[in-house]
């Protein structure tokens, strides 16, 4: 399950990064900032939920 979440998060991040580079014409640094600003909170929340569920199940 954890690997699936990591892959899913990575796909979302790369998708937003590519969109920023190609469609919005942002620089690399701006594209990274854009990706984190759009999916960063979701990445942290899924990581936190995954970690808490693993701690509770052990």
Residue, then its C-alpha position, 0 to 999 in steps of 0.5 A: x500500500x505504501x508503495x502505491x501511495x508513493x507512486x501516486x504522489x510522485x505521478x501527481x507531483x510530476x504532472x503538476x511540474x510538467x504542466x507548469x513547465x510546458x503550459x505555463x512556461x515557468x522556470x524550473x524553480x518556479x515549476x517546482x514551487x508551483x507543483x508543491x503549492x498545488x499538491x504539497x499539502x496533499x502529499x503531506x496529508x497522505x504521508x501522515x495518514x499512512x504513517x499514523x495507520x501503520x503505527x496504529x496497526x502494529 
